Amino acid sequence: NDGLEPHWMTLNSYTEPTLDGCCVKYFKWNYNACMNDTIVGSGDWYVNYEDKKCVQDCASATSPPGCTYFGGLASPTETLYK
């Protein structure tokens, strides 16, 4: 409750004493974006069933370093493999 939250959040009682508390309680599905964290991905592997191939969990082809088989960020429902 720093007074910087959008008006709709106050109207709908989306307020907590800390940003972390708010993100955990109301935006757990998108916690990193809520916290304004830079997301690079894990670099781990997941299956892209649409393209029928294994790809890496990466924000871009260079982030994290070594992301040779860029597949975009894995969704929370994806199973990641080392």
PyMOL commands that place a pseudoatom at each C-alpha (Angstrom):
pseudoatom trace, name=CA, resn=ASN, resi=1, chain=A, elem=C, hetatm=0, pos=[0.000, 0.000, 0.000]
pseudoatom trace, name=CA, resn=ASP, resi=2, chain=A, elem=C, hetatm=0, pos=[2.474, 2.608, -1.191]
pseudoatom trace, name=CA, resn=GLY, resi=3, chain=A, elem=C, hetatm=0, pos=[-0.213, 4.588, -2.983]
pseudoatom trace, name=CA, resn=LEU, resi=4, chain=A, elem=C, hetatm=0, pos=[1.265, 3.743, -6.392]
pseudoatom trace, name=CA, resn=GLU, resi=5, chain=A, elem=C, hetatm=0, pos=[-1.146, 0.922, -7.204]
pseudoatom trace, name=CA, resn=PRO, resi=6, chain=A, elem=C, hetatm=0, pos=[-3.674, 1.422, -10.008]
pseudoatom trace, name=CA, resn=HIS, resi=7, chain=A, elem=C, hetatm=0, pos=[-7.062, 2.734, -8.875]
pseudoatom trace, name=CA, resn=TRP, resi=8, chain=A, elem=C, hetatm=0, pos=[-8.868, -0.496, -9.864]
pseudoatom trace, name=CA, resn=MET, resi=9, chain=A, elem=C, hetatm=0, pos=[-6.720, -2.423, -7.385]
pseudoatom trace, name=CA, resn=THR, resi=10, chain=A, elem=C, hetatm=0, pos=[-7.868, -0.233, -4.507]
pseudoatom trace, name=CA, resn=LEU, resi=11, chain=A, elem=C, hetatm=0, pos=[-11.513, -0.408, -5.617]
pseudoatom trace, name=CA, resn=ASN, resi=12, chain=A, elem=C, hetatm=0, pos=[-11.374, -4.209, -5.704]
pseudoatom trace, name=CA, resn=SER, resi=13, chain=A, elem=C, hetatm=0, pos=[-9.396, -4.538, -2.437]
pseudoatom trace, name=CA, resn=TYR, resi=14, chain=A, elem=C, hetatm=0, pos=[-6.307, -5.925, -4.180]
pseudoatom trace, name=CA, resn=THR, resi=15, chain=A, elem=C, hetatm=0, pos=[-4.023, -4.477, -1.548]
pseudoatom trace, name=CA, resn=GLU, resi=16, chain=A, elem=C, hetatm=0, pos=[-1.569, -6.016, 0.909]
pseudoatom trace, name=CA, resn=PRO, resi=17, chain=A, elem=C, hetatm=0, pos=[1.082, -4.497, 3.186]
pseudoatom trace, name=CA, resn=THR, resi=18, chain=A, elem=C, hetatm=0, pos=[3.909, -5.590, 0.833]
pseudoatom trace, name=CA, resn=LEU, resi=19, chain=A, elem=C, hetatm=0, pos=[4.364, -6.061, -2.911]
pseudoatom trace, name=CA, resn=ASP, resi=20, chain=A, elem=C, hetatm=0, pos=[5.456, -9.669, -2.336]
pseudoatom trace, name=CA, resn=GLY, resi=21, chain=A, elem=C, hetatm=0, pos=[2.330, -10.358, -0.282]
pseudoatom trace, name=CA, resn=CYS, resi=22, chain=A, elem=C, hetatm=0, pos=[0.117, -8.873, -2.974]
pseudoatom trace, name=CA, resn=CYS, resi=23, chain=A, elem=C, hetatm=0, pos=[1.821, -10.822, -5.767]
pseudoatom trace, name=CA, resn=VAL, resi=24, chain=A, elem=C, hetatm=0, pos=[1.617, -14.101, -3.845]
pseudoatom trace, name=CA, resn=LYS, resi=25, chain=A, elem=C, hetatm=0, pos=[-2.032, -13.635, -2.906]
pseudoatom trace, name=CA, resn=TYR, resi=26, chain=A, elem=C, hetatm=0, pos=[-3.504, -12.192, -6.097]
pseudoatom trace, name=CA, resn=PHE, resi=27, chain=A, elem=C, hetatm=0, pos=[-1.055, -12.781, -8.944]
pseudoatom trace, name=CA, resn=LYS, resi=28, chain=A, elem=C, hetatm=0, pos=[0.627, -16.089, -8.106]
pseudoatom trace, name=CA, resn=TRP, resi=29, chain=A, elem=C, hetatm=0, pos=[0.029, -17.201, -11.710]
pseudoatom trace, name=CA, resn=ASN, resi=30, chain=A, elem=C, hetatm=0, pos=[2.302, -14.368, -12.894]
pseudoatom trace, name=CA, resn=TYR, resi=31, chain=A, elem=C, hetatm=0, pos=[4.431, -13.703, -9.814]
pseudoatom trace, name=CA, resn=ASN, resi=32, chain=A, elem=C, hetatm=0, pos=[7.662, -12.625, -11.563]
pseudoatom trace, name=CA, resn=ALA, resi=33, chain=A, elem=C, hetatm=0, pos=[5.935, -10.045, -13.752]
pseudoatom trace, name=CA, resn=CYS, resi=34, chain=A, elem=C, hetatm=0, pos=[4.042, -8.749, -10.718]
pseudoatom trace, name=CA, resn=MET, resi=35, chain=A, elem=C, hetatm=0, pos=[7.339, -8.296, -8.866]
pseudoatom trace, name=CA, resn=ASN, resi=36, chain=A, elem=C, hetatm=0, pos=[8.869, -6.604, -11.949]
pseudoatom trace, name=CA, resn=ASP, resi=37, chain=A, elem=C, hetatm=0, pos=[11.522, -9.321, -12.073]
pseudoatom trace, name=CA, resn=THR, resi=38, chain=A, elem=C, hetatm=0, pos=[13.407, -9.984, -15.270]
pseudoatom trace, name=CA, resn=ILE, resi=39, chain=A, elem=C, hetatm=0, pos=[12.511, -13.441, -16.475]
pseudoatom trace, name=CA, resn=VAL, resi=40, chain=A, elem=C, hetatm=0, pos=[15.122, -15.308, -18.469]
pseudoatom trace, name=CA, resn=GLY, resi=41, chain=A, elem=C, hetatm=0, pos=[13.848, -18.879, -18.192]
pseudoatom trace, name=CA, resn=SER, resi=42, chain=A, elem=C, hetatm=0, pos=[15.504, -21.900, -16.654]
pseudoatom trace, name=CA, resn=GLY, resi=43, chain=A, elem=C, hetatm=0, pos=[17.249, -23.254, -19.751]
pseudoatom trace, name=CA, resn=ASP, resi=44, chain=A, elem=C, hetatm=0, pos=[15.638, -26.614, -18.963]
pseudoatom trace, name=CA, resn=TRP, resi=45, chain=A, elem=C, hetatm=0, pos=[13.842, -28.640, -21.618]
pseudoatom trace, name=CA, resn=TYR, resi=46, chain=A, elem=C, hetatm=0, pos=[10.146, -29.156, -22.302]
pseudoatom trace, name=CA, resn=VAL, resi=47, chain=A, elem=C, hetatm=0, pos=[8.086, -30.752, -25.054]
pseudoatom trace, name=CA, resn=ASN, resi=48, chain=A, elem=C, hetatm=0, pos=[6.515, -28.536, -27.695]
pseudoatom trace, name=CA, resn=TYR, resi=49, chain=A, elem=C, hetatm=0, pos=[3.688, -30.869, -28.679]
pseudoatom trace, name=CA, resn=GLU, resi=50, chain=A, elem=C, hetatm=0, pos=[2.494, -28.641, -31.518]
pseudoatom trace, name=CA, resn=ASP, resi=51, chain=A, elem=C, hetatm=0, pos=[5.884, -28.755, -33.283]
pseudoatom trace, name=CA, resn=LYS, resi=52, chain=A, elem=C, hetatm=0, pos=[6.634, -32.280, -31.988]
pseudoatom trace, name=CA, resn=LYS, resi=53, chain=A, elem=C, hetatm=0, pos=[10.080, -31.452, -30.636]
pseudoatom trace, name=CA, resn=CYS, resi=54, chain=A, elem=C, hetatm=0, pos=[11.955, -30.706, -27.427]
pseudoatom trace, name=CA, resn=VAL, resi=55, chain=A, elem=C, hetatm=0, pos=[12.836, -27.063, -26.780]
pseudoatom trace, name=CA, resn=GLN, resi=56, chain=A, elem=C, hetatm=0, pos=[14.423, -25.007, -24.018]
pseudoatom trace, name=CA, resn=ASP, resi=57, chain=A, elem=C, hetatm=0, pos=[12.672, -22.740, -21.528]
pseudoatom trace, name=CA, resn=CYS, resi=58, chain=A, elem=C, hetatm=0, pos=[14.229, -19.386, -22.513]
pseudoatom trace, name=CA, resn=ALA, resi=59, chain=A, elem=C, hetatm=0, pos=[13.062, -15.787, -22.809]
pseudoatom trace, name=CA, resn=SER, resi=60, chain=A, elem=C, hetatm=0, pos=[15.126, -15.392, -25.994]
pseudoatom trace, name=CA, resn=ALA, resi=61, chain=A, elem=C, hetatm=0, pos=[17.721, -17.274, -28.005]
pseudoatom trace, name=CA, resn=THR, resi=62, chain=A, elem=C, hetatm=0, pos=[20.452, -15.696, -25.844]
pseudoatom trace, name=CA, resn=SER, resi=63, chain=A, elem=C, hetatm=0, pos=[18.763, -15.514, -22.435]
pseudoatom trace, name=CA, resn=PRO, resi=64, chain=A, elem=C, hetatm=0, pos=[19.801, -17.486, -20.490]
pseudoatom trace, name=CA, resn=PRO, resi=65, chain=A, elem=C, hetatm=0, pos=[23.178, -18.029, -22.175]
pseudoatom trace, name=CA, resn=GLY, resi=66, chain=A, elem=C, hetatm=0, pos=[23.450, -21.370, -23.940]
pseudoatom trace, name=CA, resn=CYS, resi=67, chain=A, elem=C, hetatm=0, pos=[19.848, -21.479, -25.087]
pseudoatom trace, name=CA, resn=THR, resi=68, chain=A, elem=C, hetatm=0, pos=[20.488, -23.231, -28.383]
pseudoatom trace, name=CA, resn=TYR, resi=69, chain=A, elem=C, hetatm=0, pos=[17.014, -24.697, -28.852]
pseudoatom trace, name=CA, resn=PHE, resi=70, chain=A, elem=C, hetatm=0, pos=[14.880, -21.653, -27.980]
pseudoatom trace, name=CA, resn=GLY, resi=71, chain=A, elem=C, hetatm=0, pos=[11.253, -22.510, -27.331]
pseudoatom trace, name=CA, resn=GLY, resi=72, chain=A, elem=C, hetatm=0, pos=[10.058, -19.468, -25.439]
pseudoatom trace, name=CA, resn=LEU, resi=73, chain=A, elem=C, hetatm=0, pos=[9.178, -19.448, -21.769]
pseudoatom trace, name=CA, resn=ALA, resi=74, chain=A, elem=C, hetatm=0, pos=[7.560, -22.646, -20.597]
pseudoatom trace, name=CA, resn=SER, resi=75, chain=A, elem=C, hetatm=0, pos=[4.061, -22.294, -19.219]
pseudoatom trace, name=CA, resn=PRO, resi=76, chain=A, elem=C, hetatm=0, pos=[3.490, -23.187, -15.560]
pseudoatom trace, name=CA, resn=THR, resi=77, chain=A, elem=C, hetatm=0, pos=[1.804, -26.422, -16.669]
pseudoatom trace, name=CA, resn=GLU, resi=78, chain=A, elem=C, hetatm=0, pos=[4.829, -27.654, -18.653]
pseudoatom trace, name=CA, resn=THR, resi=79, chain=A, elem=C, hetatm=0, pos=[7.011, -30.398, -17.192]
pseudoatom trace, name=CA, resn=LEU, resi=80, chain=A, elem=C, hetatm=0, pos=[10.643, -29.275, -17.295]
pseudoatom trace, name=CA, resn=TYR, resi=81, chain=A, elem=C, hetatm=0, pos=[13.564, -31.672, -17.755]
pseudoatom trace, name=CA, resn=LYS, resi=82, chain=A, elem=C, hetatm=0, pos=[17.253, -31.071, -17.001]
for i in range(1, 82): cmd.bond("trace and resi %d" % i, "trace and resi %d" % (i + 1))
show_as sticks, trace
zoom trace
